[in-house]
C-alpha cells in the first residue's frame, strides 16, 4: 500500500504564521491570511482533520463555496479569492517547506551579501543559464541569504527541492564556492 505525505495541521499552521512574519506582508494581508487560517483551523477541528495532505485545501474550498479550487474559468468573489490565496499559501508550505511570495515586488538582498549574489548570478549567466533559471536561482539565493542574515545559521532541511544539505551551515564558512555548489 502506498502512503501519502501528510503534515500535522498544528505544525502547518505554526509554519504558516512564521512564514507570514518572514515574508513581511502588509498588515492588511496579515489580517486577511490570519482570518482565513482561523476559519480553516476551525473547519479542521470540527471535522476532526488532524493532518494536511494534497486534498485537504481543495476539500476545504469545496466545503466553503461548493466550487472546485482548480477551476480556472470560475468567476470568484473577493472572499473566494482570499480563501484560495490562503489555501495556496498553505499548499506551498506543505509542498516546499516554505511559502512562495506571489508578488511583483522584489525581495531585498541583505547588504552584506549584495556582492556575493551578483558574483553568483554572473557565474550562472556565464554558464549559460536561461533568464528564467537565473530568476529562480536569484529568488532562492535571496531567501537563503536573508535567513543567514537573520539567524547567522540557516537549516537546509526545508530546502531539499534545491538539493541542499540537511545540516546547519554557519555563516563564516559560507564563501562563494559554497554558494556556487549549492545553487548549481
PAMIDREN-393905 format. One record per residue: x, z, y of N, C-alpha, C, O in turn. Coordinates in nm, 2 decimals. Atoms other than C-alpha are relative to their C-alpha. Layout:
// residues N
(pt (X, Z, Y), (X, Z, Y), (X, Z, Y), (X, Z, Y))
...
//
This chain:
// residues 184
(pt (0.08, 0.00, -0.12), (0.00, 0.00, 0.00), (0.09, 0.00, 0.12), (0.19, 0.07, 0.13))
(pt (-0.08, 0.01, -0.12), (0.13, -0.09, 0.34), (-0.05, 0.10, 0.11), (-0.16, 0.10, 0.14))
(pt (0.04, -0.10, -0.10), (0.13, 0.18, 0.61), (0.02, -0.06, 0.14), (0.12, -0.13, 0.16))
(pt (-0.01, 0.05, -0.13), (0.07, 0.11, 0.97), (0.07, 0.11, 0.09), (0.06, 0.23, 0.07))
(pt (-0.06, -0.09, -0.10), (0.27, 0.26, 1.26), (-0.11, 0.07, 0.08), (-0.20, 0.01, 0.12))
(pt (0.09, -0.08, -0.08), (0.09, 0.54, 1.44), (0.09, 0.09, 0.09), (0.20, 0.13, 0.05))
(pt (-0.06, -0.10, -0.08), (0.18, 0.78, 1.72), (-0.11, 0.10, 0.03), (-0.22, 0.07, 0.06))
(pt (0.10, -0.10, -0.03), (0.00, 1.11, 1.77), (-0.05, -0.01, 0.14), (0.03, -0.03, 0.24))
(pt (0.06, 0.02, -0.13), (-0.24, 1.09, 2.06), (0.07, 0.10, 0.11), (0.09, 0.06, 0.22))
(pt (-0.06, -0.10, -0.09), (-0.09, 1.41, 2.22), (0.14, -0.05, 0.05), (0.17, -0.03, 0.16))
(pt (-0.13, 0.05, -0.04), (0.26, 1.26, 2.22), (-0.01, -0.13, 0.09), (0.06, -0.14, 0.18))
(pt (0.02, 0.12, -0.09), (0.13, 0.93, 2.36), (-0.04, 0.03, 0.14), (0.01, -0.03, 0.23))
(pt (0.05, -0.04, -0.13), (-0.05, 1.10, 2.64), (0.11, 0.06, 0.08), (0.12, 0.04, 0.20))
(pt (-0.12, -0.07, -0.06), (0.26, 1.31, 2.72), (0.09, -0.11, 0.05), (0.14, -0.10, 0.17))
(pt (-0.09, 0.11, -0.04), (0.48, 0.99, 2.73), (-0.06, -0.08, 0.11), (0.01, -0.12, 0.20))
(pt (0.07, 0.08, -0.10), (0.22, 0.81, 2.94), (0.01, 0.08, 0.14), (0.04, 0.01, 0.24))
(pt (-0.02, -0.08, -0.12), (0.23, 1.09, 3.20), (0.14, 0.00, 0.06), (0.16, -0.01, 0.18))
(pt (-0.14, 0.00, -0.05), (0.61, 1.09, 3.21), (0.03, -0.14, 0.05), (0.11, -0.16, 0.15))
(pt (-0.03, 0.13, -0.04), (0.61, 0.71, 3.24), (-0.06, -0.03, 0.14), (-0.01, -0.10, 0.22))
(pt (0.06, 0.01, -0.13), (0.37, 0.73, 3.54), (0.10, 0.05, 0.11), (0.11, 0.00, 0.22))
(pt (-0.10, -0.06, -0.09), (0.63, 0.95, 3.71), (0.12, -0.09, 0.01), (0.17, -0.11, 0.12))
(pt (-0.12, 0.09, 0.00), (0.92, 0.73, 3.61), (-0.01, -0.12, 0.08), (0.08, -0.17, 0.15))
(pt (0.02, 0.13, -0.06), (0.77, 0.42, 3.74), (-0.04, 0.01, 0.15), (-0.05, -0.09, 0.22))
(pt (0.02, -0.02, -0.14), (0.70, 0.58, 4.08), (-0.12, -0.08, 0.06), (-0.10, -0.14, 0.16))
(pt (0.12, 0.07, -0.05), (0.35, 0.44, 4.12), (-0.06, 0.07, 0.13), (-0.03, 0.19, 0.16))
(pt (0.07, -0.06, -0.11), (0.15, 0.49, 4.44), (-0.10, 0.10, -0.05), (-0.15, 0.10, -0.16))
(pt (0.10, -0.11, 0.04), (-0.09, 0.79, 4.44), (-0.13, -0.05, -0.05), (-0.19, 0.00, -0.14))
(pt (0.13, 0.06, 0.04), (-0.39, 0.57, 4.41), (0.01, -0.05, -0.15), (-0.09, -0.04, -0.22))
(pt (-0.02, 0.05, 0.14), (-0.25, 0.41, 4.09), (0.01, 0.12, -0.09), (-0.04, 0.11, -0.20))
(pt (-0.02, -0.12, 0.08), (-0.15, 0.75, 3.96), (-0.14, 0.06, -0.03), (-0.17, 0.10, -0.15))
(pt (0.14, -0.06, 0.01), (-0.51, 0.88, 4.02), (-0.08, -0.09, -0.10), (-0.16, -0.03, -0.18))
(pt (0.08, 0.09, 0.09), (-0.67, 0.57, 3.85), (0.04, 0.01, -0.14), (-0.04, 0.03, -0.23))
(pt (-0.04, -0.01, 0.14), (-0.45, 0.59, 3.54), (-0.03, 0.14, -0.05), (-0.08, 0.15, -0.17))
(pt (0.03, -0.13, 0.04), (-0.49, 0.97, 3.52), (-0.15, 0.02, -0.04), (-0.18, 0.08, -0.14))
(pt (0.14, 0.00, 0.03), (-0.87, 0.93, 3.53), (-0.03, -0.07, -0.13), (-0.10, -0.02, -0.22))
(pt (0.02, 0.07, 0.12), (-0.86, 0.67, 3.26), (0.06, 0.07, -0.12), (0.00, 0.07, -0.23))
(pt (-0.06, -0.08, 0.11), (-0.63, 0.88, 3.04), (-0.08, 0.12, -0.04), (-0.09, 0.15, -0.16))
(pt (0.09, -0.12, 0.03), (-0.86, 1.18, 3.07), (-0.12, -0.05, -0.08), (-0.16, 0.01, -0.18))
(pt (0.11, 0.06, 0.07), (-1.15, 0.96, 2.96), (0.04, -0.04, -0.14), (-0.04, -0.02, -0.24))
(pt (-0.05, 0.05, 0.13), (-0.95, 0.81, 2.67), (0.02, 0.13, -0.09), (-0.01, 0.13, -0.20))
(pt (-0.02, -0.12, 0.08), (-0.84, 1.16, 2.56), (-0.13, 0.07, -0.04), (-0.14, 0.12, -0.16))
(pt (0.13, -0.06, 0.03), (-1.20, 1.29, 2.57), (-0.06, -0.09, -0.12), (-0.11, -0.03, -0.21))
(pt (0.05, 0.09, 0.10), (-1.30, 0.98, 2.36), (0.07, 0.04, -0.14), (0.00, 0.05, -0.24))
(pt (-0.07, -0.03, 0.13), (-1.03, 1.06, 2.10), (-0.04, 0.14, -0.05), (-0.06, 0.15, -0.18))
(pt (0.04, -0.13, 0.04), (-1.12, 1.43, 2.09), (-0.14, 0.00, -0.06), (-0.16, 0.05, -0.17))
(pt (0.13, 0.00, 0.05), (-1.49, 1.36, 2.05), (-0.02, -0.08, -0.13), (-0.11, -0.05, -0.21))
(pt (0.01, 0.08, 0.13), (-1.43, 1.10, 1.77), (0.11, 0.04, -0.10), (0.13, -0.03, -0.20))
(pt (-0.10, -0.06, 0.09), (-1.16, 1.31, 1.60), (0.11, -0.10, -0.03), (0.16, -0.11, -0.15))
(pt (-0.11, 0.10, 0.01), (-0.89, 1.04, 1.66), (0.12, 0.08, 0.04), (0.14, 0.12, 0.15))
(pt (-0.12, -0.08, -0.02), (-0.55, 1.21, 1.63), (0.12, -0.09, 0.02), (0.23, -0.04, 0.06))
(pt (-0.12, 0.08, -0.01), (-0.32, 0.91, 1.61), (-0.04, -0.14, 0.06), (-0.15, -0.19, 0.03))
(pt (0.02, 0.13, -0.07), (-0.29, 0.59, 1.81), (0.07, -0.11, -0.09), (0.18, -0.10, -0.13))
(pt (-0.05, 0.12, 0.06), (-0.24, 0.25, 1.64), (-0.04, -0.12, 0.08), (-0.10, -0.11, 0.19))
(pt (0.03, 0.12, -0.08), (-0.28, -0.11, 1.74), (-0.15, -0.03, 0.03), (-0.18, -0.10, 0.12))
(pt (0.15, 0.02, -0.02), (-0.66, -0.09, 1.71), (-0.06, 0.10, 0.09), (-0.18, 0.08, 0.13))
(pt (0.06, -0.11, -0.07), (-0.72, 0.23, 1.90), (-0.04, -0.04, 0.14), (-0.16, -0.01, 0.18))
(pt (0.03, 0.04, -0.13), (-0.71, 0.09, 2.25), (-0.12, -0.10, 0.01), (-0.21, -0.08, 0.08))
(pt (0.11, 0.09, 0.01), (-0.93, -0.21, 2.17), (-0.13, 0.06, -0.04), (-0.24, 0.02, 0.01))
(pt (0.12, -0.07, 0.04), (-1.18, 0.01, 1.99), (-0.06, 0.08, 0.11), (-0.18, 0.09, 0.13))
(pt (0.05, -0.08, -0.11), (-1.20, 0.24, 2.29), (-0.07, -0.09, 0.11), (-0.17, -0.06, 0.16))
(pt (0.05, 0.10, -0.09), (-1.26, -0.06, 2.52), (-0.14, -0.05, -0.05), (-0.24, -0.06, 0.03))
(pt (0.12, 0.05, 0.07), (-1.53, -0.19, 2.28), (-0.11, 0.11, 0.01), (-0.22, 0.08, 0.05))
(pt (0.09, -0.11, -0.01), (-1.69, 0.16, 2.28), (-0.05, 0.02, 0.14), (-0.17, 0.04, 0.16))
(pt (0.04, -0.02, -0.14), (-1.70, 0.19, 2.66), (-0.08, -0.11, 0.05), (-0.18, -0.08, 0.12))
(pt (0.06, 0.11, -0.07), (-1.81, -0.16, 2.75), (-0.07, -0.10, -0.09), (-0.14, -0.19, -0.04))
(pt (0.06, 0.10, 0.09), (-1.92, -0.34, 2.44), (0.06, -0.14, 0.00), (0.00, -0.24, -0.03))
(pt (-0.07, 0.13, -0.02), (-1.66, -0.61, 2.51), (0.13, 0.01, -0.08), (0.19, 0.11, -0.11))
(pt (-0.13, 0.02, 0.07), (-1.35, -0.74, 2.33), (0.11, 0.00, 0.11), (0.10, -0.09, 0.20))
(pt (-0.10, -0.01, -0.11), (-1.05, -0.64, 2.54), (0.09, -0.13, 0.00), (0.15, -0.16, 0.11))
(pt (-0.08, 0.12, 0.01), (-0.87, -0.96, 2.43), (-0.07, -0.13, 0.05), (-0.01, -0.24, 0.05))
(pt (0.08, 0.12, -0.05), (-1.15, -1.20, 2.56), (0.05, -0.03, 0.14), (0.01, 0.03, 0.24))
(pt (-0.06, 0.04, -0.13), (-0.97, -1.38, 2.84), (-0.11, -0.07, 0.09), (-0.08, -0.09, 0.21))
(pt (0.11, 0.06, -0.08), (-1.30, -1.55, 2.95), (-0.10, 0.09, 0.06), (-0.18, 0.05, 0.14))
(pt (0.09, -0.10, -0.05), (-1.49, -1.23, 3.01), (0.02, 0.03, 0.15), (0.14, 0.05, 0.19))
(pt (-0.01, -0.03, -0.14), (-1.56, -1.16, 3.38), (-0.02, 0.16, 0.00), (-0.13, 0.21, -0.02))
(pt (0.01, -0.14, 0.00), (-1.47, -0.79, 3.41), (-0.02, 0.06, 0.14), (0.02, 0.01, 0.24))
(pt (0.02, -0.07, -0.12), (-1.58, -0.54, 3.67), (0.13, 0.07, 0.04), (0.23, 0.07, -0.04))
(pt (-0.12, -0.08, -0.04), (-1.32, -0.33, 3.87), (0.02, 0.11, -0.10), (0.14, 0.13, -0.14))
(pt (-0.02, -0.11, 0.10), (-1.38, -0.04, 3.63), (0.05, -0.05, -0.13), (0.14, 0.02, -0.19))
(pt (-0.05, 0.05, 0.12), (-1.33, -0.25, 3.33), (0.14, -0.05, 0.01), (0.22, -0.03, -0.09))
(pt (-0.14, 0.04, -0.02), (-1.01, -0.40, 3.47), (0.09, 0.13, 0.01), (0.20, 0.12, -0.05))
(pt (-0.08, -0.13, 0.00), (-0.89, -0.04, 3.54), (0.03, 0.05, -0.14), (0.14, 0.09, -0.17))
(pt (-0.01, -0.05, 0.13), (-0.96, 0.06, 3.19), (0.09, -0.09, -0.09), (0.18, -0.04, -0.16))
(pt (-0.09, 0.09, 0.08), (-0.79, -0.25, 3.04), (0.14, 0.02, 0.04), (0.23, 0.02, -0.04))
(pt (-0.13, -0.02, -0.05), (-0.49, -0.19, 3.26), (0.06, 0.13, -0.06), (0.18, 0.13, -0.11))
(pt (-0.04, -0.12, 0.05), (-0.46, 0.17, 3.14), (0.03, -0.01, -0.16), (0.12, 0.05, -0.21))
(pt (-0.02, 0.03, 0.15), (-0.50, 0.06, 2.77), (0.13, -0.08, -0.02), (0.20, -0.05, -0.11))
(pt (-0.12, 0.07, 0.01), (-0.23, -0.19, 2.82), (0.13, 0.08, 0.02), (0.23, 0.07, -0.04))
(pt (-0.11, -0.10, -0.02), (-0.01, 0.08, 2.96), (0.03, 0.08, -0.12), (0.15, 0.10, -0.16))
(pt (-0.01, -0.08, 0.12), (-0.07, 0.29, 2.65), (0.06, -0.09, -0.11), (0.14, -0.04, -0.19))
(pt (-0.05, 0.09, 0.10), (-0.01, -0.01, 2.43), (0.15, -0.03, 0.01), (0.22, -0.04, -0.08))
(pt (-0.14, 0.02, -0.02), (0.33, -0.07, 2.59), (0.08, 0.11, -0.05), (0.19, 0.10, -0.11))
(pt (-0.07, -0.12, 0.04), (0.44, 0.28, 2.53), (0.00, 0.01, -0.15), (0.10, 0.04, -0.22))
(pt (0.01, 0.00, 0.15), (0.31, 0.26, 2.17), (0.10, -0.11, -0.06), (0.17, -0.08, -0.16))
(pt (-0.08, 0.10, 0.06), (0.49, -0.07, 2.11), (0.15, 0.01, 0.03), (0.23, -0.01, -0.06))
(pt (-0.14, 0.01, -0.04), (0.81, -0.04, 2.31), (0.07, 0.14, 0.02), (0.19, 0.15, 0.03))
(pt (-0.05, -0.13, -0.03), (0.85, 0.33, 2.37), (0.01, 0.04, 0.15), (0.05, 0.15, 0.19))
(pt (0.01, -0.02, -0.15), (0.81, 0.29, 2.75), (-0.10, -0.10, 0.05), (-0.14, -0.19, -0.02))
(pt (0.10, 0.09, -0.06), (0.57, 0.13, 2.98), (0.07, -0.11, 0.09), (0.16, -0.08, 0.16))
(pt (-0.05, 0.11, -0.09), (0.64, -0.21, 3.14), (-0.08, 0.01, 0.13), (-0.19, 0.06, 0.14))
(pt (0.07, -0.01, -0.13), (0.56, -0.23, 3.50), (-0.03, -0.14, 0.04), (0.05, -0.22, 0.08))
(pt (0.05, 0.13, -0.04), (0.35, -0.53, 3.58), (-0.02, 0.00, 0.15), (-0.12, 0.05, 0.20))
(pt (0.00, -0.01, -0.14), (0.42, -0.58, 3.94), (0.08, -0.11, 0.06), (0.17, -0.17, 0.00))
(pt (-0.08, 0.10, -0.07), (0.55, -0.83, 4.19), (0.12, 0.07, 0.07), (0.20, 0.00, 0.13))
(pt (-0.10, -0.07, -0.06), (0.77, -0.56, 4.33), (0.12, 0.02, -0.10), (0.10, 0.02, -0.22))
(pt (-0.11, -0.01, 0.09), (1.12, -0.53, 4.20), (0.04, 0.15, -0.02), (0.02, 0.23, 0.07))
(pt (-0.06, -0.13, 0.02), (1.29, -0.22, 4.05), (0.11, 0.02, 0.10), (0.18, -0.08, 0.14))
(pt (-0.11, -0.02, -0.09), (1.55, -0.06, 4.27), (0.12, 0.04, -0.09), (0.11, 0.12, -0.18))
(pt (-0.13, -0.02, 0.07), (1.91, -0.07, 4.14), (0.06, 0.13, 0.06), (0.08, 0.13, 0.18))
(pt (-0.07, -0.11, -0.06), (2.08, 0.27, 4.18), (0.13, -0.05, 0.06), (0.20, -0.13, 0.01))
(pt (-0.11, 0.05, -0.08), (2.35, 0.22, 4.44), (0.13, 0.00, -0.07), (0.21, -0.10, -0.06))
(pt (-0.13, -0.01, 0.07), (2.64, 0.33, 4.22), (0.01, -0.11, -0.10), (0.12, -0.12, -0.16))
(pt (-0.01, 0.10, 0.11), (2.55, 0.05, 3.97), (-0.02, -0.14, 0.05), (-0.03, -0.23, -0.03))
(pt (0.03, 0.14, -0.05), (2.49, -0.25, 4.20), (0.11, -0.10, -0.04), (0.08, -0.20, -0.10))
(pt (-0.11, 0.09, 0.04), (2.84, -0.40, 4.14), (0.00, -0.02, -0.15), (0.02, -0.14, -0.20))
(pt (0.00, 0.01, 0.14), (2.82, -0.33, 3.77), (-0.11, -0.10, -0.05), (-0.09, -0.18, -0.13))
(pt (0.11, 0.09, 0.04), (2.48, -0.50, 3.74), (0.03, -0.15, 0.04), (0.01, -0.24, -0.04))
(pt (-0.03, 0.13, -0.04), (2.59, -0.80, 3.94), (0.11, -0.07, -0.08), (0.10, -0.18, -0.12))
(pt (-0.10, 0.05, 0.09), (2.90, -0.84, 3.73), (-0.06, -0.04, -0.14), (-0.03, -0.14, -0.19))
(pt (0.07, 0.03, 0.13), (2.69, -0.82, 3.41), (-0.08, -0.13, 0.01), (-0.08, -0.21, -0.08))
(pt (0.08, 0.12, -0.02), (2.44, -1.08, 3.54), (0.08, -0.13, 0.02), (0.04, -0.23, -0.03))
(pt (-0.09, 0.11, -0.01), (2.72, -1.31, 3.64), (0.05, -0.04, -0.13), (0.06, -0.16, -0.16))
(pt (-0.05, 0.03, 0.14), (2.86, -1.28, 3.29), (-0.11, -0.07, -0.08), (-0.08, -0.17, -0.15))
(pt (0.11, 0.06, 0.07), (2.52, -1.37, 3.15), (-0.02, -0.15, 0.04), (-0.04, -0.23, -0.04))
(pt (0.01, 0.13, -0.06), (2.50, -1.67, 3.38), (0.11, -0.09, -0.05), (0.09, -0.21, -0.09))
(pt (-0.12, 0.08, 0.05), (2.85, -1.79, 3.28), (-0.02, -0.03, -0.15), (0.04, -0.13, -0.19))
(pt (0.02, 0.02, 0.14), (2.74, -1.76, 2.92), (-0.13, -0.08, -0.03), (-0.18, -0.08, -0.14))
(pt (0.11, 0.09, 0.02), (2.45, -2.00, 2.97), (-0.13, 0.06, -0.04), (-0.21, 0.00, -0.10))
(pt (0.14, -0.06, 0.02), (2.16, -1.75, 2.95), (-0.10, -0.07, 0.09), (-0.06, -0.10, 0.21))
(pt (0.10, 0.06, -0.09), (1.84, -1.90, 3.08), (-0.04, 0.09, 0.11), (-0.01, 0.21, 0.10))
(pt (0.05, -0.08, -0.11), (1.68, -1.78, 3.40), (-0.09, 0.11, -0.05), (-0.09, 0.22, 0.00))
(pt (0.10, -0.09, 0.06), (1.40, -1.61, 3.20), (0.08, 0.12, -0.07), (0.04, 0.23, -0.06))
(pt (-0.08, -0.10, 0.07), (1.66, -1.43, 2.98), (0.07, 0.09, 0.09), (0.07, 0.21, 0.07))
(pt (-0.08, -0.09, -0.10), (1.86, -1.31, 3.28), (-0.10, 0.09, 0.07), (-0.07, 0.20, 0.09))
(pt (0.10, -0.09, -0.06), (1.54, -1.18, 3.44), (-0.03, 0.12, -0.09), (-0.04, 0.24, -0.04))
(pt (0.04, -0.11, 0.09), (1.45, -0.98, 3.13), (0.12, 0.10, -0.02), (0.10, 0.22, -0.01))
(pt (-0.12, -0.09, 0.01), (1.81, -0.85, 3.09), (0.02, 0.08, 0.13), (0.06, 0.20, 0.12))
(pt (-0.02, -0.07, -0.13), (1.82, -0.76, 3.46), (-0.10, 0.12, 0.00), (-0.06, 0.23, 0.04))
(pt (0.10, -0.10, 0.00), (1.49, -0.56, 3.43), (0.04, 0.11, -0.10), (0.03, 0.23, -0.07))
(pt (-0.04, -0.09, 0.10), (1.62, -0.39, 3.11), (0.12, 0.08, 0.05), (0.12, 0.21, 0.04))
(pt (-0.12, -0.07, -0.05), (1.96, -0.31, 3.27), (-0.04, 0.10, 0.11), (0.01, 0.21, 0.11))
(pt (0.03, -0.09, -0.11), (1.80, -0.16, 3.58), (-0.08, 0.12, -0.06), (-0.06, 0.23, -0.01))
(pt (0.07, -0.11, 0.06), (1.57, 0.05, 3.36), (0.10, 0.10, -0.06), (0.09, 0.22, -0.03))
(pt (-0.10, -0.09, 0.06), (1.87, 0.19, 3.17), (0.09, 0.06, 0.11), (0.12, 0.18, 0.10))
(pt (-0.09, -0.05, -0.11), (2.09, 0.23, 3.48), (-0.08, 0.11, 0.08), (-0.02, 0.21, 0.12))
(pt (0.08, -0.10, -0.07), (1.81, 0.42, 3.65), (-0.01, 0.13, -0.08), (0.00, 0.24, -0.02))
(pt (0.00, -0.12, 0.09), (1.78, 0.65, 3.35), (0.14, 0.07, 0.01), (0.14, 0.20, 0.01))
(pt (-0.13, -0.06, -0.01), (2.16, 0.71, 3.37), (0.02, 0.07, 0.13), (0.07, 0.18, 0.13))
(pt (-0.02, -0.06, -0.13), (2.15, 0.78, 3.74), (-0.08, 0.13, 0.01), (-0.04, 0.23, 0.07))
(pt (0.08, -0.12, -0.01), (1.87, 1.04, 3.69), (0.05, 0.10, -0.10), (0.06, 0.22, -0.06))
(pt (-0.02, -0.10, 0.10), (1.98, 1.21, 3.37), (0.15, 0.02, -0.03), (0.18, 0.12, -0.10))
(pt (-0.14, 0.00, 0.03), (2.36, 1.15, 3.36), (0.03, -0.03, -0.15), (0.14, -0.06, -0.19))
(pt (-0.01, 0.04, 0.14), (2.29, 1.08, 2.99), (-0.13, -0.07, -0.03), (-0.24, -0.02, 0.01))
(pt (0.12, 0.08, 0.03), (2.04, 0.83, 2.85), (-0.01, -0.01, -0.15), (0.08, -0.06, -0.21))
(pt (0.01, 0.01, 0.14), (1.90, 0.84, 2.50), (-0.06, -0.14, -0.03), (-0.16, -0.18, 0.03))
(pt (0.04, 0.14, 0.03), (1.86, 0.49, 2.35), (-0.10, -0.01, -0.11), (-0.14, -0.12, -0.15))
(pt (0.09, 0.01, 0.12), (1.62, 0.59, 2.07), (-0.13, -0.07, 0.04), (-0.20, -0.12, -0.05))
(pt (0.12, 0.07, -0.04), (1.33, 0.44, 2.27), (0.02, -0.15, 0.02), (-0.07, -0.22, 0.06))
(pt (-0.04, 0.13, -0.03), (1.51, 0.11, 2.31), (0.05, -0.08, -0.11), (0.13, -0.17, -0.10))
(pt (-0.05, 0.07, 0.12), (1.55, -0.02, 1.96), (-0.02, -0.15, 0.01), (0.06, -0.22, -0.05))
(pt (0.03, 0.14, -0.01), (1.40, -0.35, 2.05), (0.11, -0.08, 0.07), (0.12, -0.20, 0.06))
(pt (-0.11, 0.06, -0.07), (1.71, -0.42, 2.26), (0.13, 0.01, -0.08), (0.23, -0.03, -0.02))
(pt (-0.12, -0.01, 0.08), (1.95, -0.35, 1.98), (0.09, 0.11, 0.05), (0.22, 0.10, 0.03))
(pt (-0.09, -0.11, -0.05), (2.08, -0.03, 2.14), (0.01, 0.11, -0.10), (-0.07, 0.12, -0.19))
(pt (-0.03, -0.11, 0.10), (2.22, 0.28, 1.97), (-0.10, 0.11, 0.01), (-0.18, 0.12, 0.11))
(pt (0.09, -0.11, 0.00), (2.02, 0.59, 1.88), (0.07, 0.13, 0.04), (0.03, 0.24, 0.00))
(pt (-0.07, -0.12, -0.04), (2.26, 0.84, 2.04), (0.02, 0.00, 0.15), (0.03, -0.11, 0.21))
(pt (-0.02, 0.00, -0.14), (2.32, 0.96, 2.39), (0.14, -0.06, 0.04), (0.23, -0.04, -0.03))
(pt (-0.13, 0.05, -0.05), (2.59, 0.78, 2.59), (0.03, 0.06, 0.14), (-0.05, 0.03, 0.23))
(pt (-0.02, -0.06, -0.13), (2.74, 0.99, 2.87), (0.05, -0.11, 0.10), (0.12, -0.20, 0.06))
(pt (-0.03, 0.10, -0.11), (2.79, 0.80, 3.20), (0.15, -0.03, 0.01), (0.19, -0.14, 0.02))
(pt (-0.14, 0.03, -0.02), (3.17, 0.84, 3.23), (0.06, -0.10, -0.10), (0.15, -0.17, -0.07))
(pt (-0.06, 0.09, 0.10), (3.23, 0.64, 2.91), (-0.07, -0.14, 0.01), (-0.03, -0.23, -0.06))
(pt (0.07, 0.13, -0.01), (3.00, 0.35, 3.02), (0.06, -0.09, 0.11), (0.03, -0.08, 0.22))
(pt (-0.06, 0.10, -0.09), (3.22, 0.08, 3.17), (-0.06, -0.13, -0.03), (-0.15, -0.14, -0.11))
(pt (0.06, 0.14, 0.01), (3.14, -0.29, 3.20), (0.00, -0.05, -0.15), (-0.11, -0.10, -0.19))
(pt (0.00, 0.05, 0.13), (3.24, -0.38, 2.84), (-0.11, 0.07, -0.08), (-0.18, 0.01, -0.17))
(pt (0.10, -0.07, 0.07), (3.00, -0.11, 2.71), (-0.14, -0.06, 0.03), (-0.22, -0.08, -0.05))
(pt (0.13, 0.06, -0.04), (2.71, -0.26, 2.91), (-0.01, -0.14, -0.06), (-0.11, -0.17, -0.11))
(pt (0.00, 0.14, 0.05), (2.81, -0.61, 2.81), (-0.04, 0.00, -0.15), (-0.12, -0.08, -0.19))
(pt (0.03, 0.00, 0.14), (2.80, -0.52, 2.44), (-0.15, 0.03, -0.03), (-0.21, -0.02, -0.12))
(pt (0.14, -0.05, 0.03), (2.46, -0.35, 2.46), (-0.11, -0.10, 0.05), (-0.22, -0.09, 0.00))
(pt (0.10, 0.09, -0.05), (2.28, -0.63, 2.65), (0.02, -0.14, -0.04), (-0.05, -0.23, 0.01))
(pt (-0.02, 0.14, 0.04), (2.40, -0.94, 2.47), (-0.06, -0.02, -0.14), (-0.05, -0.13, -0.19))
//
